[in-house]
Amino acid sequence: MRRSITTLVSMLLLLSVAFASTTVYVTKTGSKYHTSSCRYLNKSKIAMTLTEAKRAYEACSVCKPPR
Ligand SMILES: [Zn+2]
């Protein structure tokens, strides 16, 4: 039992690290964040972490970045 809790906790930690380091992109004027390959990024492409982006932007419905 104790072992499975430890495993669960370390998995959650790994997950949060993975999410914190995900890079997404926003444009100068847009209100959505995108994956690097999205076609909406042709005007401008500003990189930030997913955590930062989620504070001020919404996920793009075309390229479907992680939420
Ligand atoms: Zn997009």
PDB file of the backbone (N, CA, C, O) and the ligand in Angstrom, with CONECT records:
HET     ZN  A 101       1
ATOM      1  N   MET A   1       0.839  -1.216   0.000  1.00  0.00           N
ATOM      2  CA  MET A   1       0.000   0.000   0.000  1.00  0.00           C
ATOM      3  C   MET A   1       0.864   1.253   0.000  1.00  0.00           C
ATOM      4  O   MET A   1       0.676   2.164  -0.806  1.00  0.00           O
ATOM      5  N   ARG A   2       1.818   1.272   0.930  1.00  0.00           N
ATOM      6  CA  ARG A   2       2.680   2.440   1.006  1.00  0.00           C
ATOM      7  C   ARG A   2       3.452   2.625  -0.306  1.00  0.00           C
ATOM      8  O   ARG A   2       3.663   3.743  -0.776  1.00  0.00           O
ATOM      9  N   ARG A   3       3.863   1.493  -0.875  1.00  0.00           N
ATOM     10  CA  ARG A   3       4.631   1.564  -2.107  1.00  0.00           C
ATOM     11  C   ARG A   3       3.805   2.162  -3.264  1.00  0.00           C
ATOM     12  O   ARG A   3       4.323   2.931  -4.074  1.00  0.00           O
ATOM     13  N   SER A   4       2.532   1.800  -3.324  1.00  0.00           N
ATOM     14  CA  SER A   4       1.730   2.328  -4.437  1.00  0.00           C
ATOM     15  C   SER A   4       1.489   3.824  -4.276  1.00  0.00           C
ATOM     16  O   SER A   4       1.384   4.544  -5.269  1.00  0.00           O
ATOM     17  N   ILE A   5       1.401   4.297  -3.037  1.00  0.00           N
ATOM     18  CA  ILE A   5       1.248   5.742  -2.822  1.00  0.00           C
ATOM     19  C   ILE A   5       2.504   6.476  -3.272  1.00  0.00           C
ATOM     20  O   ILE A   5       2.422   7.522  -3.915  1.00  0.00           O
ATOM     21  N   THR A   6       3.665   5.923  -2.932  1.00  0.00           N
ATOM     22  CA  THR A   6       4.923   6.539  -3.357  1.00  0.00           C
ATOM     23  C   THR A   6       4.998   6.602  -4.877  1.00  0.00           C
ATOM     24  O   THR A   6       5.417   7.610  -5.445  1.00  0.00           O
ATOM     25  N   THR A   7       4.593   5.524  -5.526  1.00  0.00           N
ATOM     26  CA  THR A   7       4.613   5.497  -6.989  1.00  0.00           C
ATOM     27  C   THR A   7       3.685   6.562  -7.555  1.00  0.00           C
ATOM     28  O   THR A   7       4.034   7.266  -8.503  1.00  0.00           O
ATOM     29  N   LEU A   8       2.517   6.670  -6.973  1.00  0.00           N
ATOM     30  CA  LEU A   8       1.535   7.648  -7.433  1.00  0.00           C
ATOM     31  C   LEU A   8       2.079   9.064  -7.288  1.00  0.00           C
ATOM     32  O   LEU A   8       1.957   9.880  -8.202  1.00  0.00           O
ATOM     33  N   VAL A   9       2.675   9.349  -6.142  1.00  0.00           N
ATOM     34  CA  VAL A   9       3.208  10.684  -5.892  1.00  0.00           C
ATOM     35  C   VAL A   9       4.315  11.012  -6.888  1.00  0.00           C
ATOM     36  O   VAL A   9       4.357  12.122  -7.420  1.00  0.00           O
ATOM     37  N   SER A  10       5.210  10.061  -7.145  1.00  0.00           N
ATOM     38  CA  SER A  10       6.296  10.361  -8.067  1.00  0.00           C
ATOM     39  C   SER A  10       5.784  10.525  -9.495  1.00  0.00           C
ATOM     40  O   SER A  10       6.343  11.298 -10.274  1.00  0.00           O
ATOM     41  N   MET A  11       4.726   9.801  -9.836  1.00  0.00           N
ATOM     42  CA  MET A  11       4.130   9.982 -11.161  1.00  0.00           C
ATOM     43  C   MET A  11       3.518  11.370 -11.303  1.00  0.00           C
ATOM     44  O   MET A  11       3.658  12.019 -12.340  1.00  0.00           O
ATOM     45  N   LEU A  12       2.837  11.817 -10.248  1.00  0.00           N
ATOM     46  CA  LEU A  12       2.238  13.151 -10.271  1.00  0.00           C
ATOM     47  C   LEU A  12       3.314  14.225 -10.402  1.00  0.00           C
ATOM     48  O   LEU A  12       3.141  15.202 -11.130  1.00  0.00           O
ATOM     49  N   LEU A  13       4.422  14.036  -9.694  1.00  0.00           N
ATOM     50  CA  LEU A  13       5.530  14.980  -9.763  1.00  0.00           C
ATOM     51  C   LEU A  13       6.071  15.053 -11.186  1.00  0.00           C
ATOM     52  O   LEU A  13       6.283  16.138 -11.727  1.00  0.00           O
ATOM     53  N   LEU A  14       6.289  13.895 -11.779  1.00  0.00           N
ATOM     54  CA  LEU A  14       6.783  13.835 -13.155  1.00  0.00           C
ATOM     55  C   LEU A  14       5.830  14.552 -14.102  1.00  0.00           C
ATOM     56  O   LEU A  14       6.258  15.293 -14.987  1.00  0.00           O
ATOM     57  N   LEU A  15       4.540  14.325 -13.907  1.00  0.00           N
ATOM     58  CA  LEU A  15       3.526  14.961 -14.739  1.00  0.00           C
ATOM     59  C   LEU A  15       3.580  16.481 -14.621  1.00  0.00           C
ATOM     60  O   LEU A  15       3.537  17.188 -15.628  1.00  0.00           O
ATOM     61  N   SER A  16       3.673  16.976 -13.397  1.00  0.00           N
ATOM     62  CA  SER A  16       3.665  18.423 -13.224  1.00  0.00           C
ATOM     63  C   SER A  16       4.928  19.049 -13.811  1.00  0.00           C
ATOM     64  O   SER A  16       4.881  20.156 -14.347  1.00  0.00           O
ATOM     65  N   VAL A  17       6.052  18.349 -13.713  1.00  0.00           N
ATOM     66  CA  VAL A  17       7.283  18.846 -14.333  1.00  0.00           C
ATOM     67  C   VAL A  17       7.115  18.901 -15.848  1.00  0.00           C
ATOM     68  O   VAL A  17       7.520  19.869 -16.493  1.00  0.00           O
ATOM     69  N   ALA A  18       6.515  17.855 -16.409  1.00  0.00           N
ATOM     70  CA  ALA A  18       6.306  17.811 -17.857  1.00  0.00           C
ATOM     71  C   ALA A  18       5.421  18.956 -18.308  1.00  0.00           C
ATOM     72  O   ALA A  18       5.700  19.586 -19.328  1.00  0.00           O
ATOM     73  N   PHE A  19       4.352  19.239 -17.562  1.00  0.00           N
ATOM     74  CA  PHE A  19       3.458  20.320 -17.944  1.00  0.00           C
ATOM     75  C   PHE A  19       4.120  21.676 -17.791  1.00  0.00           C
ATOM     76  O   PHE A  19       3.929  22.560 -18.626  1.00  0.00           O
ATOM     77  N   ALA A  20       4.893  21.846 -16.737  1.00  0.00           N
ATOM     78  CA  ALA A  20       5.529  23.130 -16.489  1.00  0.00           C
ATOM     79  C   ALA A  20       6.522  23.475 -17.583  1.00  0.00           C
ATOM     80  O   ALA A  20       6.755  24.652 -17.856  1.00  0.00           O
ATOM     81  N   SER A  21       7.115  22.462 -18.218  1.00  0.00           N
ATOM     82  CA  SER A  21       8.144  22.751 -19.202  1.00  0.00           C
ATOM     83  C   SER A  21       7.611  22.699 -20.630  1.00  0.00           C
ATOM     84  O   SER A  21       8.383  22.832 -21.580  1.00  0.00           O
ATOM     85  N   THR A  22       6.311  22.509 -20.795  1.00  0.00           N
ATOM     86  CA  THR A  22       5.750  22.516 -22.140  1.00  0.00           C
ATOM     87  C   THR A  22       5.788  23.930 -22.705  1.00  0.00           C
ATOM     88  O   THR A  22       5.330  24.873 -22.061  1.00  0.00           O
ATOM     89  N   THR A  23       6.328  24.074 -23.895  1.00  0.00           N
ATOM     90  CA  THR A  23       6.383  25.385 -24.527  1.00  0.00           C
ATOM     91  C   THR A  23       5.238  25.543 -25.512  1.00  0.00           C
ATOM     92  O   THR A  23       5.007  24.676 -26.354  1.00  0.00           O
ATOM     93  N   VAL A  24       4.528  26.646 -25.402  1.00  0.00           N
ATOM     94  CA  VAL A  24       3.471  26.965 -26.356  1.00  0.00           C
ATOM     95  C   VAL A  24       3.768  28.353 -26.922  1.00  0.00           C
ATOM     96  O   VAL A  24       4.687  29.033 -26.466  1.00  0.00           O
ATOM     97  N   TYR A  25       2.996  28.761 -27.903  1.00  0.00           N
ATOM     98  CA  TYR A  25       3.285  30.012 -28.594  1.00  0.00           C
ATOM     99  C   TYR A  25       2.044  30.883 -28.686  1.00  0.00           C
ATOM    100  O   TYR A  25       0.930  30.395 -28.877  1.00  0.00           O
ATOM    101  N   VAL A  26       2.265  32.183 -28.545  1.00  0.00           N
ATOM    102  CA  VAL A  26       1.163  33.127 -28.703  1.00  0.00           C
ATOM    103  C   VAL A  26       1.551  34.131 -29.789  1.00  0.00           C
ATOM    104  O   VAL A  26       2.718  34.222 -30.169  1.00  0.00           O
ATOM    105  N   THR A  27       0.581  34.870 -30.277  1.00  0.00           N
ATOM    106  CA  THR A  27       0.867  35.935 -31.242  1.00  0.00           C
ATOM    107  C   THR A  27       0.718  37.276 -30.536  1.00  0.00           C
ATOM    108  O   THR A  27       0.184  37.349 -29.430  1.00  0.00           O
ATOM    109  N   LYS A  28       1.195  38.334 -31.182  1.00  0.00           N
ATOM    110  CA  LYS A  28       1.146  39.662 -30.574  1.00  0.00           C
ATOM    111  C   LYS A  28      -0.280  40.098 -30.282  1.00  0.00           C
ATOM    112  O   LYS A  28      -0.547  40.711 -29.248  1.00  0.00           O
ATOM    113  N   THR A  29      -1.181  39.789 -31.175  1.00  0.00           N
ATOM    114  CA  THR A  29      -2.538  40.315 -31.051  1.00  0.00           C
ATOM    115  C   THR A  29      -3.575  39.283 -30.638  1.00  0.00           C
ATOM    116  O   THR A  29      -4.682  39.647 -30.242  1.00  0.00           O
ATOM    117  N   GLY A  30      -3.234  38.000 -30.725  1.00  0.00           N
ATOM    118  CA  GLY A  30      -4.234  36.969 -30.479  1.00  0.00           C
ATOM    119  C   GLY A  30      -4.497  36.723 -29.008  1.00  0.00           C
ATOM    120  O   GLY A  30      -3.741  37.177 -28.149  1.00  0.00           O
ATOM    121  N   SER A  31      -5.579  35.996 -28.718  1.00  0.00           N
ATOM    122  CA  SER A  31      -5.913  35.666 -27.338  1.00  0.00           C
ATOM    123  C   SER A  31      -5.814  34.170 -27.081  1.00  0.00           C
ATOM    124  O   SER A  31      -6.261  33.681 -26.043  1.00  0.00           O
ATOM    125  N   LYS A  32      -5.227  33.442 -28.030  1.00  0.00           N
ATOM    126  CA  LYS A  32      -5.097  31.988 -27.889  1.00  0.00           C
ATOM    127  C   LYS A  32      -3.629  31.596 -27.872  1.00  0.00           C
ATOM    128  O   LYS A  32      -2.774  32.314 -28.391  1.00  0.00           O
ATOM    129  N   TYR A  33      -3.349  30.445 -27.266  1.00  0.00           N
ATOM    130  CA  TYR A  33      -1.991  29.909 -27.369  1.00  0.00           C
ATOM    131  C   TYR A  33      -1.999  28.673 -28.262  1.00  0.00           C
ATOM    132  O   TYR A  33      -3.012  27.985 -28.389  1.00  0.00           O
ATOM    133  N   HIS A  34      -0.842  28.408 -28.880  1.00  0.00           N
ATOM    134  CA  HIS A  34      -0.768  27.427 -29.952  1.00  0.00           C
ATOM    135  C   HIS A  34       0.424  26.489 -29.799  1.00  0.00           C
ATOM    136  O   HIS A  34       1.374  26.779 -29.073  1.00  0.00           O
ATOM    137  N   THR A  35       0.353  25.357 -30.500  1.00  0.00           N
ATOM    138  CA  THR A  35       1.533  24.514 -30.649  1.00  0.00           C
ATOM    139  C   THR A  35       2.431  25.149 -31.711  1.00  0.00           C
ATOM    140  O   THR A  35       2.002  26.035 -32.451  1.00  0.00           O
ATOM    141  N   SER A  36       3.691  24.683 -31.775  1.00  0.00           N
ATOM    142  CA  SER A  36       4.665  25.349 -32.652  1.00  0.00           C
ATOM    143  C   SER A  36       4.299  25.252 -34.130  1.00  0.00           C
ATOM    144  O   SER A  36       4.763  26.063 -34.932  1.00  0.00           O
ATOM    145  N   SER A  37       3.481  24.278 -34.502  1.00  0.00           N
ATOM    146  CA  SER A  37       3.203  24.077 -35.927  1.00  0.00           C
ATOM    147  C   SER A  37       1.892  24.709 -36.387  1.00  0.00           C
ATOM    148  O   SER A  37       1.482  24.510 -37.531  1.00  0.00           O
ATOM    149  N   CYS A  38       1.238  25.459 -35.521  1.00  0.00           N
ATOM    150  CA  CYS A  38      -0.074  25.993 -35.886  1.00  0.00           C
ATOM    151  C   CYS A  38       0.026  27.042 -36.994  1.00  0.00           C
ATOM    152  O   CYS A  38       0.947  27.859 -37.012  1.00  0.00           O
ATOM    153  N   ARG A  39      -0.941  27.002 -37.918  1.00  0.00           N
ATOM    154  CA  ARG A  39      -0.907  27.950 -39.042  1.00  0.00           C
ATOM    155  C   ARG A  39      -1.211  29.380 -38.618  1.00  0.00           C
ATOM    156  O   ARG A  39      -0.936  30.308 -39.379  1.00  0.00           O
ATOM    157  N   TYR A  40      -1.766  29.587 -37.439  1.00  0.00           N
ATOM    158  CA  TYR A  40      -2.051  30.944 -36.984  1.00  0.00           C
ATOM    159  C   TYR A  40      -0.806  31.680 -36.492  1.00  0.00           C
ATOM    160  O   TYR A  40      -0.870  32.863 -36.158  1.00  0.00           O
ATOM    161  N   LEU A  41       0.306  30.988 -36.450  1.00  0.00           N
ATOM    162  CA  LEU A  41       1.514  31.613 -35.910  1.00  0.00           C
ATOM    163  C   LEU A  41       2.345  32.294 -36.986  1.00  0.00           C
ATOM    164  O   LEU A  41       3.481  32.682 -36.714  1.00  0.00           O
ATOM    165  N   ASN A  42       1.831  32.452 -38.182  1.00  0.00           N
ATOM    166  CA  ASN A  42       2.681  33.019 -39.231  1.00  0.00           C
ATOM    167  C   ASN A  42       2.947  34.509 -39.059  1.00  0.00           C
ATOM    168  O   ASN A  42       3.913  35.028 -39.620  1.00  0.00           O
ATOM    169  N   LYS A  43       2.104  35.212 -38.289  1.00  0.00           N
ATOM    170  CA  LYS A  43       2.330  36.649 -38.116  1.00  0.00           C
ATOM    171  C   LYS A  43       3.384  36.927 -37.053  1.00  0.00           C
ATOM    172  O   LYS A  43       4.312  37.701 -37.285  1.00  0.00           O
ATOM    173  N   SER A  44       3.249  36.318 -35.921  1.00  0.00           N
ATOM    174  CA  SER A  44       4.242  36.477 -34.869  1.00  0.00           C
ATOM    175  C   SER A  44       4.220  35.211 -34.029  1.00  0.00           C
ATOM    176  O   SER A  44       3.224  34.488 -34.005  1.00  0.00           O
ATOM    177  N   LYS A  45       5.313  34.951 -33.349  1.00  0.00           N
ATOM    178  CA  LYS A  45       5.437  33.693 -32.613  1.00  0.00           C
ATOM    179  C   LYS A  45       6.227  33.969 -31.344  1.00  0.00           C
ATOM    180  O   LYS A  45       7.450  34.107 -31.381  1.00  0.00           O
ATOM    181  N   ILE A  46       5.528  34.047 -30.233  1.00  0.00           N
ATOM    182  CA  ILE A  46       6.169  34.363 -28.957  1.00  0.00           C
ATOM    183  C   ILE A  46       6.101  33.121 -28.076  1.00  0.00           C
ATOM    184  O   ILE A  46       5.013  32.666 -27.723  1.00  0.00           O
ATOM    185  N   ALA A  47       7.252  32.579 -27.722  1.00  0.00           N
ATOM    186  CA  ALA A  47       7.299  31.349 -26.927  1.00  0.00           C
ATOM    187  C   ALA A  47       7.106  31.646 -25.452  1.00  0.00           C
ATOM    188  O   ALA A  47       7.627  32.635 -24.937  1.00  0.00           O
ATOM    189  N   MET A  48       6.356  30.787 -24.772  1.00  0.00           N
ATOM    190  CA  MET A  48       6.251  30.849 -23.316  1.00  0.00           C
ATOM    191  C   MET A  48       5.877  29.467 -22.810  1.00  0.00           C
ATOM    192  O   MET A  48       5.521  28.588 -23.595  1.00  0.00           O
ATOM    193  N   THR A  49       5.955  29.276 -21.518  1.00  0.00           N
ATOM    194  CA  THR A  49       5.572  27.963 -20.997  1.00  0.00           C
ATOM    195  C   THR A  49       4.055  27.864 -20.943  1.00  0.00           C
ATOM    196  O   THR A  49       3.347  28.871 -20.908  1.00  0.00           O
ATOM    197  N   LEU A  50       3.585  26.647 -20.936  1.00  0.00           N
ATOM    198  CA  LEU A  50       2.145  26.411 -20.867  1.00  0.00           C
ATOM    199  C   LEU A  50       1.538  27.068 -19.629  1.00  0.00           C
ATOM    200  O   LEU A  50       0.448  27.637 -19.689  1.00  0.00           O
ATOM    201  N   THR A  51       2.248  26.985 -18.518  1.00  0.00           N
ATOM    202  CA  THR A  51       1.760  27.567 -17.268  1.00  0.00           C
ATOM    203  C   THR A  51       1.530  29.069 -17.411  1.00  0.00           C
ATOM    204  O   THR A  51       0.508  29.595 -16.971  1.00  0.00           O
ATOM    205  N   GLU A  52       2.488  29.748 -18.029  1.00  0.00           N
ATOM    206  CA  GLU A  52       2.356  31.191 -18.244  1.00  0.00           C
ATOM    207  C   GLU A  52       1.206  31.493 -19.194  1.00  0.00           C
ATOM    208  O   GLU A  52       0.402  32.393 -18.953  1.00  0.00           O
ATOM    209  N   ALA A  53       1.144  30.734 -20.264  1.00  0.00           N
ATOM    210  CA  ALA A  53       0.142  30.989 -21.299  1.00  0.00           C
ATOM    211  C   ALA A  53      -1.272  30.850 -20.742  1.00  0.00           C
ATOM    212  O   ALA A  53      -2.165  31.619 -21.099  1.00  0.00           O
ATOM    213  N   LYS A  54      -1.470  29.869 -19.870  1.00  0.00           N
ATOM    214  CA  LYS A  54      -2.810  29.611 -19.358  1.00  0.00           C
ATOM    215  C   LYS A  54      -3.350  30.750 -18.516  1.00  0.00           C
ATOM    216  O   LYS A  54      -4.563  30.884 -18.351  1.00  0.00           O
ATOM    217  N   ARG A  55      -2.455  31.573 -17.981  1.00  0.00           N
ATOM    218  CA  ARG A  55      -2.910  32.702 -17.162  1.00  0.00           C
ATOM    219  C   ARG A  55      -3.647  33.740 -17.994  1.00  0.00           C
ATOM    220  O   ARG A  55      -4.608  34.353 -17.528  1.00  0.00           O
ATOM    221  N   ALA A  56      -3.196  33.933 -19.218  1.00  0.00           N
ATOM    222  CA  ALA A  56      -3.746  35.030 -20.001  1.00  0.00           C
ATOM    223  C   ALA A  56      -4.351  34.621 -21.331  1.00  0.00           C
ATOM    224  O   ALA A  56      -4.979  35.436 -22.006  1.00  0.00           O
ATOM    225  N   TYR A  57      -4.167  33.373 -21.708  1.00  0.00           N
ATOM    226  CA  TYR A  57      -4.633  32.943 -23.029  1.00  0.00           C
ATOM    227  C   TYR A  57      -5.487  31.688 -22.923  1.00  0.00           C
ATOM    228  O   TYR A  57      -5.460  30.972 -21.922  1.00  0.00           O
ATOM    229  N   GLU A  58      -6.249  31.445 -23.993  1.00  0.00           N
ATOM    230  CA  GLU A  58      -7.012  30.207 -24.098  1.00  0.00           C
ATOM    231  C   GLU A  58      -6.378  29.309 -25.139  1.00  0.00           C
ATOM    232  O   GLU A  58      -5.661  29.780 -26.022  1.00  0.00           O
ATOM    233  N   ALA A  59      -6.644  28.001 -25.036  1.00  0.00           N
ATOM    234  CA  ALA A  59      -6.095  27.054 -25.998  1.00  0.00           C
ATOM    235  C   ALA A  59      -6.739  27.252 -27.362  1.00  0.00           C
ATOM    236  O   ALA A  59      -7.948  27.459 -27.467  1.00  0.00           O
ATOM    237  N   CYS A  60      -5.923  27.187 -28.398  1.00  0.00           N
ATOM    238  CA  CYS A  60      -6.417  27.288 -29.761  1.00  0.00           C
ATOM    239  C   CYS A  60      -7.263  26.073 -30.097  1.00  0.00           C
ATOM    240  O   CYS A  60      -6.921  24.953 -29.717  1.00  0.00           O
ATOM    241  N   SER A  61      -8.367  26.284 -30.806  1.00  0.00           N
ATOM    242  CA  SER A  61      -9.227  25.147 -31.129  1.00  0.00           C
ATOM    243  C   SER A  61      -8.795  24.465 -32.429  1.00  0.00           C
ATOM    244  O   SER A  61      -9.329  23.415 -32.784  1.00  0.00           O
ATOM    245  N   VAL A  62      -7.839  25.052 -33.132  1.00  0.00           N
ATOM    246  CA  VAL A  62      -7.370  24.461 -34.378  1.00  0.00           C
ATOM    247  C   VAL A  62      -6.225  23.483 -34.124  1.00  0.00           C
ATOM    248  O   VAL A  62      -6.272  22.338 -34.575  1.00  0.00           O
ATOM    249  N   CYS A  63      -5.195  23.935 -33.400  1.00  0.00           N
ATOM    250  CA  CYS A  63      -4.029  23.065 -33.201  1.00  0.00           C
ATOM    251  C   CYS A  63      -4.117  22.270 -31.905  1.00  0.00           C
ATOM    252  O   CYS A  63      -3.303  21.375 -31.678  1.00  0.00           O
ATOM    253  N   LYS A  64      -5.083  22.578 -31.059  1.00  0.00           N
ATOM    254  CA  LYS A  64      -5.325  21.843 -29.820  1.00  0.00           C
ATOM    255  C   LYS A  64      -4.075  21.595 -28.974  1.00  0.00           C
ATOM    256  O   LYS A  64      -3.649  20.453 -28.803  1.00  0.00           O
ATOM    257  N   PRO A  65      -3.489  22.681 -28.445  1.00  0.00           N
ATOM    258  CA  PRO A  65      -2.349  22.516 -27.533  1.00  0.00           C
ATOM    259  C   PRO A  65      -2.807  21.893 -26.206  1.00  0.00           C
ATOM    260  O   PRO A  65      -4.004  21.883 -25.917  1.00  0.00           O
ATOM    261  N   PRO A  66      -1.883  21.380 -25.405  1.00  0.00           N
ATOM    262  CA  PRO A  66      -2.282  20.836 -24.096  1.00  0.00           C
ATOM    263  C   PRO A  66      -2.902  21.928 -23.221  1.00  0.00           C
ATOM    264  O   PRO A  66      -2.538  23.099 -23.335  1.00  0.00           O
ATOM    265  N   ARG A  67      -3.821  21.551 -22.365  1.00  0.00           N
ATOM    266  CA  ARG A  67      -4.484  22.535 -21.506  1.00  0.00           C
ATOM    267  C   ARG A  67      -3.943  22.477 -20.091  1.00  0.00           C
ATOM    268  O   ARG A  67      -4.386  23.236 -19.229  1.00  0.00           O
TER     269      ARG A  67
HETATM  270 ZN    ZN A 101      -3.409  27.175 -32.984  1.00  0.00          ZN2+
END
